[in-house]
Amino acid sequence: MDDNLIFAVIGAGNTGQAMAGYLKLKGFAVRLYDRSEWRFKSLRKHSMRLSDEIVSSQKIDLLTTNLNEAVHGANFIIVSTATTAHIEIAKRLSEILTNDQTILLHPGRTGGALIFKKILRENRPDLKITIGEFESSIFTTRVSATGSTVHYYGIKNGVHFSTLPAVDVRKIFQILKIYFLKLRPIRMCSTLL
């Protein structure tokens, strides 16, 4: 397994911070992006504290409001924003992604992978990437009011995961399954593509 993978997490709300803290705990390089600098106020001064189901303290490698800085050279880009931001994020990412990067929507389930695929096909038809979706957030979590602690109230069992193209689901699952033990791969319906 490649422990040198770089993860860019897009969105520093509850789900994004939970994912960033978890990935850092697993030993990966993690870049956390948010369009709002105030999200990083506490994290710029203190390490991210993880509590409840996961107990640790982690220093995120990069906190940034510069999307290009977060994504450049990342193997996986995990989009943890509201679904209403997917179109904007897809358009912005279409300008900076490179071949062989993987986008994971966490959570997905609302057709976000199809939105990303459509926008990327329109803006960068030659781009070779994989787009994946988690059916829901893996974590039941909240960030404290001070923004200094991520409370993990639980890690969900059997969260489904799929990719576009569908044939990539096994390849991506082989990487993720070691770190996300409760993830379950499924194949998207090819008639939607």
C-alpha positions as a Markdown table, in Angstrom:
| # | Residue | x | y | z |
|---|---|---|---|---|
| 1 | Met | 0.0 | 0.0 | 0.0 |
| 2 | Asp | 1.2 | 3.5 | -0.8 |
| 3 | Asp | 1.6 | 5.4 | 2.4 |
| 4 | Asn | 2.7 | 8.4 | 0.4 |
| 5 | Leu | -0.7 | 9.2 | -0.9 |
| 6 | Ile | -1.8 | 12.9 | -0.6 |
| 7 | Phe | -5.4 | 13.7 | 0.2 |
| 8 | Ala | -7.0 | 17.1 | -0.4 |
| 9 | Val | -10.3 | 17.6 | 1.5 |
| 10 | Ile | -12.6 | 20.2 | 0.1 |
| 11 | Gly | -14.8 | 21.8 | 2.7 |
| 12 | Ala | -13.9 | 22.3 | 6.4 |
| 13 | Gly | -17.3 | 21.8 | 8.0 |
| 14 | Asn | -18.2 | 18.9 | 10.2 |
| 15 | Thr | -17.7 | 16.2 | 7.6 |
| 16 | Gly | -14.6 | 17.7 | 6.0 |
| 17 | Gln | -12.8 | 18.2 | 9.3 |
| 18 | Ala | -13.8 | 14.7 | 10.4 |
| 19 | Met | -12.4 | 13.2 | 7.2 |
| 20 | Ala | -9.2 | 15.3 | 7.4 |
| 21 | Gly | -8.5 | 14.3 | 11.0 |
| 22 | Tyr | -9.2 | 10.7 | 10.3 |
| 23 | Leu | -6.9 | 10.6 | 7.2 |
| 24 | Lys | -4.1 | 12.3 | 9.2 |
| 25 | Leu | -4.5 | 9.8 | 12.0 |
| 26 | Lys | -4.0 | 7.1 | 9.4 |
| 27 | Gly | -0.7 | 8.7 | 8.5 |
| 28 | Phe | -1.5 | 10.4 | 5.2 |
| 29 | Ala | -0.5 | 13.9 | 4.0 |
| 30 | Val | -3.7 | 16.0 | 4.3 |
| 31 | Arg | -4.6 | 19.4 | 2.8 |
| 32 | Leu | -7.8 | 21.0 | 4.0 |
| 33 | Tyr | -9.4 | 23.6 | 1.8 |
| 34 | Asp | -12.3 | 25.9 | 2.6 |
| 35 | Arg | -13.3 | 29.2 | 0.9 |
| 36 | Ser | -13.8 | 30.8 | 4.3 |
| 37 | Glu | -10.7 | 31.6 | 6.3 |
| 38 | Trp | -12.6 | 31.8 | 9.6 |
| 39 | Arg | -13.0 | 28.0 | 9.5 |
| 40 | Phe | -9.2 | 27.7 | 10.2 |
| 41 | Lys | -9.1 | 30.2 | 13.1 |
| 42 | Ser | -8.6 | 27.6 | 15.8 |
| 43 | Leu | -6.8 | 25.1 | 13.6 |
| 44 | Arg | -4.0 | 27.6 | 12.8 |
| 45 | Lys | -3.3 | 28.0 | 16.5 |
| 46 | His | -3.8 | 24.4 | 17.8 |
| 47 | Ser | -3.7 | 20.9 | 16.5 |
| 48 | Met | -7.1 | 19.3 | 15.7 |
| 49 | Arg | -8.3 | 17.4 | 18.7 |
| 50 | Leu | -10.3 | 14.2 | 17.9 |
| 51 | Ser | -12.6 | 12.9 | 20.6 |
| 52 | Asp | -15.2 | 10.4 | 21.6 |
| 53 | Glu | -14.9 | 7.3 | 19.3 |
| 54 | Ile | -11.5 | 8.4 | 18.1 |
| 55 | Val | -9.1 | 10.0 | 20.5 |
| 56 | Ser | -6.0 | 11.8 | 19.2 |
| 57 | Ser | -4.5 | 15.1 | 18.3 |
| 58 | Gln | -3.5 | 15.8 | 14.7 |
| 59 | Lys | -1.8 | 18.7 | 12.9 |
| 60 | Ile | -3.2 | 19.0 | 9.3 |
| 61 | Asp | -0.4 | 19.6 | 6.8 |
| 62 | Leu | -2.0 | 22.5 | 5.0 |
| 63 | Leu | -4.9 | 24.7 | 5.7 |
| 64 | Thr | -5.8 | 26.9 | 2.7 |
| 65 | Thr | -8.3 | 29.0 | 1.0 |
| 66 | Asn | -6.5 | 28.4 | -2.3 |
| 67 | Leu | -8.1 | 25.5 | -4.2 |
| 68 | Asn | -5.2 | 25.0 | -6.6 |
| 69 | Glu | -2.7 | 24.8 | -3.6 |
| 70 | Ala | -4.9 | 22.2 | -2.0 |
| 71 | Val | -5.4 | 20.0 | -5.1 |
| 72 | His | -2.0 | 20.3 | -6.9 |
| 73 | Gly | -0.4 | 16.9 | -6.8 |
| 74 | Ala | -3.0 | 15.3 | -4.6 |
| 75 | Asn | -3.9 | 11.7 | -5.4 |
| 76 | Phe | -7.4 | 11.9 | -3.9 |
| 77 | Ile | -9.7 | 15.0 | -3.7 |
| 78 | Ile | -12.5 | 14.4 | -1.2 |
| 79 | Val | -15.3 | 16.9 | -1.7 |
| 80 | Ser | -17.1 | 17.3 | 1.7 |
| 81 | Thr | -19.3 | 20.3 | 0.9 |
| 82 | Ala | -23.1 | 20.7 | 0.7 |
| 83 | Thr | -24.4 | 19.3 | -2.6 |
| 84 | Thr | -25.5 | 22.8 | -3.6 |
| 85 | Ala | -21.8 | 23.6 | -4.0 |
| 86 | His | -21.0 | 20.6 | -6.3 |
| 87 | Ile | -21.5 | 22.6 | -9.6 |
| 88 | Glu | -19.2 | 25.4 | -8.5 |
| 89 | Ile | -16.6 | 23.0 | -7.1 |
| 90 | Ala | -16.7 | 20.9 | -10.3 |
| 91 | Lys | -16.2 | 23.9 | -12.5 |
| 92 | Arg | -13.3 | 25.2 | -10.4 |
| 93 | Leu | -11.7 | 21.7 | -10.3 |
| 94 | Ser | -12.1 | 21.3 | -14.0 |
| 95 | Glu | -9.5 | 24.1 | -14.5 |
| 96 | Ile | -6.8 | 22.5 | -12.3 |
| 97 | Leu | -7.2 | 18.7 | -12.2 |
| 98 | Thr | -4.6 | 16.5 | -13.8 |
| 99 | Asn | -4.8 | 12.9 | -15.2 |
| 100 | Asp | -5.1 | 10.1 | -12.7 |
| 101 | Gln | -6.4 | 12.1 | -9.8 |
| 102 | Thr | -9.5 | 10.7 | -8.0 |
| 103 | Ile | -12.5 | 12.8 | -6.8 |
| 104 | Leu | -14.5 | 11.3 | -4.0 |
| 105 | Leu | -17.8 | 12.9 | -2.9 |
| 106 | His | -18.3 | 12.4 | 0.8 |
| 107 | Pro | -21.2 | 12.3 | 1.2 |
| 108 | Gly | -22.6 | 11.7 | -2.3 |
| 109 | Arg | -25.9 | 9.9 | -3.1 |
| 110 | Thr | -27.5 | 12.9 | -4.8 |
| 111 | Gly | -26.1 | 12.4 | -8.3 |
| 112 | Gly | -23.1 | 14.5 | -7.6 |
| 113 | Ala | -20.8 | 12.1 | -9.5 |
| 114 | Leu | -23.0 | 12.6 | -12.6 |
| 115 | Ile | -22.7 | 16.4 | -12.2 |
| 116 | Phe | -18.9 | 16.2 | -11.9 |
| 117 | Lys | -18.7 | 13.9 | -14.9 |
| 118 | Lys | -20.8 | 16.1 | -17.0 |
| 119 | Ile | -18.9 | 19.3 | -16.1 |
| 120 | Leu | -15.5 | 17.7 | -16.5 |
| 121 | Arg | -16.5 | 16.2 | -19.9 |
| 122 | Glu | -17.7 | 19.6 | -21.1 |
| 123 | Asn | -14.6 | 21.5 | -19.9 |
| 124 | Arg | -11.9 | 18.9 | -20.1 |
| 125 | Pro | -13.0 | 16.0 | -22.4 |
| 126 | Asp | -9.5 | 14.5 | -22.5 |
| 127 | Leu | -9.0 | 14.4 | -18.7 |
| 128 | Lys | -8.6 | 10.9 | -17.3 |
| 129 | Ile | -9.9 | 10.7 | -13.7 |
| 130 | Thr | -12.1 | 8.6 | -11.5 |
| 131 | Ile | -15.1 | 10.1 | -9.7 |
| 132 | Gly | -16.4 | 8.2 | -6.6 |
| 133 | Glu | -19.3 | 8.7 | -4.2 |
| 134 | Phe | -20.0 | 7.6 | -0.7 |
| 135 | Glu | -23.7 | 7.1 | -0.1 |
| 136 | Ser | -23.5 | 9.0 | 3.1 |
| 137 | Ser | -20.9 | 10.3 | 5.5 |
| 138 | Ile | -18.8 | 7.5 | 7.1 |
| 139 | Phe | -18.8 | 9.5 | 10.3 |
| 140 | Thr | -21.4 | 10.7 | 12.7 |
| 141 | Thr | -19.6 | 13.8 | 13.8 |
| 142 | Arg | -19.7 | 17.4 | 14.9 |
| 143 | Val | -17.0 | 20.1 | 15.3 |
| 144 | Ser | -17.1 | 22.0 | 18.6 |
| 145 | Ala | -18.3 | 25.5 | 18.7 |
| 146 | Thr | -14.7 | 26.7 | 19.2 |
| 147 | Gly | -13.6 | 24.8 | 16.1 |
| 148 | Ser | -10.9 | 23.0 | 18.0 |
| 149 | Thr | -12.3 | 19.6 | 18.5 |
| 150 | Val | -13.9 | 17.1 | 16.2 |
| 151 | His | -16.3 | 14.8 | 18.0 |
| 152 | Tyr | -16.7 | 11.4 | 16.4 |
| 153 | Tyr | -19.9 | 9.9 | 17.8 |
| 154 | Gly | -19.7 | 6.9 | 15.6 |
| 155 | Ile | -18.3 | 5.3 | 12.4 |
| 156 | Lys | -21.1 | 3.9 | 10.3 |
| 157 | Asn | -21.3 | 0.2 | 9.2 |
| 158 | Gly | -21.7 | -0.8 | 5.5 |
| 159 | Val | -21.5 | 2.6 | 3.8 |
| 160 | His | -21.7 | 2.0 | 0.1 |
| 161 | Phe | -19.2 | 3.4 | -2.3 |
| 162 | Ser | -19.1 | 3.5 | -6.1 |
| 163 | Thr | -17.2 | 5.1 | -9.0 |
| 164 | Leu | -17.4 | 6.5 | -12.5 |
| 165 | Pro | -16.3 | 4.7 | -14.6 |
| 166 | Ala | -17.8 | 1.8 | -12.8 |
| 167 | Val | -14.9 | -0.5 | -13.6 |
| 168 | Asp | -12.7 | 1.6 | -11.3 |
| 169 | Val | -14.6 | 0.7 | -8.2 |
| 170 | Arg | -12.5 | -2.3 | -7.3 |
| 171 | Lys | -9.2 | -0.5 | -7.9 |
| 172 | Ile | -10.2 | 2.4 | -5.7 |
| 173 | Phe | -11.7 | 0.1 | -3.1 |
| 174 | Gln | -8.4 | -1.8 | -2.9 |
| 175 | Ile | -6.8 | 1.4 | -1.7 |
| 176 | Leu | -9.5 | 2.6 | 0.6 |
| 177 | Lys | -10.6 | -0.7 | 2.3 |
| 178 | Ile | -7.6 | -0.9 | 4.5 |
| 179 | Tyr | -8.4 | 2.5 | 6.1 |
| 180 | Phe | -12.2 | 2.5 | 5.8 |
| 181 | Leu | -13.0 | -1.0 | 7.1 |
| 182 | Lys | -16.8 | -0.6 | 6.9 |
| 183 | Leu | -16.9 | 0.6 | 3.3 |
| 184 | Arg | -18.8 | -1.5 | 0.8 |
| 185 | Pro | -18.2 | -1.3 | -3.0 |
| 186 | Ile | -21.1 | -1.3 | -5.4 |
| 187 | Arg | -21.2 | -0.6 | -9.2 |
| 188 | Met | -23.2 | 2.4 | -10.5 |
| 189 | Cys | -25.8 | 1.7 | -13.2 |
| 190 | Ser | -24.0 | 2.2 | -16.5 |
| 191 | Thr | -27.3 | 3.2 | -18.2 |
| 192 | Leu | -27.0 | 6.5 | -16.5 |
| 193 | Leu | -23.8 | 7.4 | -18.2 |
